[in-house]
Amino acid sequence: MTNNREINFTNFTFKYKSQKSPTLIDIDFTIKEGEKILIIGPSGSGKSTIAKAINAQIPNTYDGDIKGDVKICDKDIKESSIFDLSLKVGTVLQDTDGQFVGLTVAEDIAFSLENDNVKKDEMLKEVNSWAEVLAIKDLLGQKPGELSGGQKQRVSLAGVLVSHTPILLLDEPLANLDPASGLSTMKLVDKLNQNYGCSIIVIEHRLEEALNMKPDRILIIDDGKLIFDGKTSDLLKRNLLDEIGVRKPLYIKALDYSKVDVGKYDSLSNFEDTNILGNDLSKIKNWADSVKVQEDLSKKNPILQIKNLCFSYGKNKKTLEDLSFTINKGDIVSLVGPNGAGKSTLAKLLCGFIRPTSGEIILANKDIKNQSIKEIAEKIGFCLQNPNAMISKTSVIEEVSFGLKLRNVKEEEIKEKTKKILEICGLYPFRNWPIAALSYGQKRRVTIASILILDPQILILDEPTAGQDYKHYTEIMEFIKSLNKKLNLTILMISHDMHLIQEYTDRTLVIANGKLLADTSAKELFANSELLEKASLTETSLYKLAKKISYNPQEFIEKFISYERGNYER
């Protein structure tokens, strides 16, 4: 029996049966036993196809034309079943809910052992051992669906590790996690690698957060080709990330803005390892001094007032307790907090899907308690995180006009309003397309257009950028920003994305344990380490950089935000 635990791609080209062109072209790399590899690249570049080859979904589940070879621990994927390679590769999916099979956490972790007829005593020992390693022992009796995002991630890892697979493959593990849980997951991945020597492959969009796993190498896939295979520091010294539309770490962006030559630094892999020289610290400080922030002098008119709002799903515990805040017409507000804090519950209350236990929701000077869901929907639109969950028609024009048809609006008015909204949303050229042919970002535009056609005063978006690369993230956020300006639309975004909060929102509401902890600006939030911890966010590298140059963190972050937005005196 071979002891070779390498992954070898040799001139691997793959074309799905349904496509005209190959998704992967001449991919050539080796992952040695015990290496930590981060794979990044734009959406549609071929990253997920590489993952499917590593765990033998290609060619067993996804048929296509293969040229070249992929060998996992000396096993050729063309001659191996998924079962064969499941003993070598443990996969943790982006959607952990789709991976659970047990009614309890303990059952889920034990599932593969039960399939292998492992004796009960040994099974219990293995389950308890890995539960302890992953700090989830107190969760063993709980249902997986009731856990937080970070807890679900650990349970999925335990379910894979219990089989002692030598290779761990994680597909976008950060996509549905708050930053604190994401940081914890990346540090856990690093610890598993150090303590157990397993090879780890992480596919991820969120580069700066993923760097906390301290990858040995980074592979970049773009347009089906491997365009970089090397060390983190070597990558950050080049402009490659800008060229392919992947976001650089914030501290690297600040160094770029300050005209610091990053090429002279040996280590750039994370902020702590970057020993910035005194002369360059002065450059950063001088750059910050030169940015003069413009004041927002616009007049604020309240559109939504929340007064002493409480809600409870059961008798024992309040999900939301005594929330009070005001949102003004034309504001872009982010709603942040840990998984399970009550953010989605608040959105459901605002839309009338559920009703408050006590308190008031005043919309345009009227209490909505006696209004129907239909009446509220004409003023407040809610876009779910997954656009596919909102789509019921086959073509773009049918989906966008559907709401007006339900309200028996005259045909001529429907045509006129549909054309206008499709143009505003950049969808008019695609009006007759089948929705199935659209990209994820285009589908999200369709769902937003189908709400905008009803002339809402407020638009609520649940994680609008989840799972999107920087290019598509920027497209959707610039689109949302343009709607805000063109229509003076008030926008409330539920998000874990610290970049979104920093770049695009005027105010941030922080909710934890059902209570409103703060109603503040992005600059104040990111300069307050205690509040960040309570919100399950993390200190950004900008905060650390400000401390390094003895600059007021709040002021430094505000200047960085203003510079990024172009909202400063030149």
Phi, psi and omega in degrees: 000134184286147174257004181292120180243028180276159169247124183236116170258123182235107179045047186276122175237135181222134176233122176296148182303326185277356185246155180277324185247154178296144174276326176238139184229117174049051179281128187220107175198163177232136173248119183277161180302131176085003179279150172253118185239132174252125178250122180232170179155165181296164174299139178080006183283337181119005182300313183293331178292324174298317178300318180295330176285323182294322181260015173068016169297329167260121009259009189288322180257320181251109182278150178178183181267125182246134167235146183083193186223152167229124178238129178246112183053044180073003177264125179282127183297335180289342183242013184238143175275167175300321179299316179306313185276345176294339177281346181252325186237122174258125185251131173250117186282160175298315178267092184296331179301327181285357183254346184281140179232340183270155178283335175234167178301315181300315179298320182294316180296324185279353190306309183293328178291322177297319178297331180269009178057037177289140181298148187302316181299316180293321179298312179299321179297315181295314181299313180294323181297311182287329177297324178289316179302319184265008176057046179231021184298326181283357181257357190303329181270354184275162175280134181305323182294343182269358185275164174285169181302316181293322178294319178300320180299318181291322178296318178298318177298318180298320179297335177271314184294333182298338178270000178057041175290138183284347183234130176249129179241118181244118182264108181045061182294343184266351191304321185248018183252146170289159186304323180294317177293324178296316178299316179299318180296316181293322178292325177295318178302316178298318181295317179299320179296315181293318187277331186238355174070014180286146174285139183230129176240121179243127174254123189205151173268326188275085190299307187300319179290322180294335180295345177292347174278355180054064183296145174288323179214157174241131173253133176247125176252129178218126179053040175082001183241149174276112185252353177205137175213098184187193183283153180303313183298321179296323179292315185289346176277348182255170178264014186300321181297318177298320184294325183260359176080038173248133186290132174286155172303149185300320182292329176291321177298318180296321177296319178298313181299329182273004180062035175276133178280101182285345182297339183275354183267133180290320184236123178231008193297333168206167187300319183298327182274353182268102183274085186290130183288155184304318181296322180286328174299321178295321178299317181295317180296318180295322178297313180300318179299328185282343181274113179258115186282133177279138179280145175271108184256009183293146181281140183253128176239120182299137176240332182223125179236126178253125184235114174049045185284129177229148175206143178219133175283335179223185183281331192278315189237132176279127178283320175230138186226112169057049178277133175219125175195165179234137174244133183266156177302128178086000177289150165245112188240135175258144179244114187235163178155171182296161170304133178084010183285336182118009183296311181293325177298318178299317179299319179295323177295317181296328181272354179082007179294326172229163185242147183298148169291320175201168180097179186231147170238108184257115180245121182051047176070014178233135176289130185271006187299330181259006180270147178282165177302319180299317180294318179294322183298337178282348179246328181235120177257142183236119178258119179289162180299318181261109183298332181298334181285350183252349189267130182236349181250168185268329181249160182299311185294325178294317182294316184292324183273353189300319182299321179289324179296321178297332181265011176057036176289148181298145185304318182296319178292322177300313181300314183296312183291322180297316179299316182298313182292321179298322178292316179301321184271004178069027184249358186302319178297342183254013190303327182260006181288148168290138184298329180299338182272356183275157173285169179301315180296321178293322177298320178296321177297321179299315181294323177293318179298321181293338175272318182299330183296342179270006179056053179289157176268336181227138176242123177257127181240126180264112179047063186296342184246008184301130175073012181255145177286174187298321181298308182289326175303311182295319179300311184291323182286324176293325176296314179297319178297321180292324176297319179301319182282314184294318187254000187051040184279133176277131186233129176242121184243124171275123185204149169257354189281109184293330178292318179299312180302317185289318189272329194239351185251144180279322182222159178228128173260123182256119179242133175212139181052036175079004182240150176278110182276328183200149171234100195215180176266164179299319182297320180289321179298310186283352175261001183247095186296325180294317179292321178302318181296317180293331181272002184061030170260179180228158175298131179277163177293340176293319178300314181294323179293319178300316178299321183296325181261013179056045180249146175301116185303319180298316180292319181296316180295320178299319181292321178297315179299313181297321179295317179297321183278350185074019183258066180207163179282126184264000000 
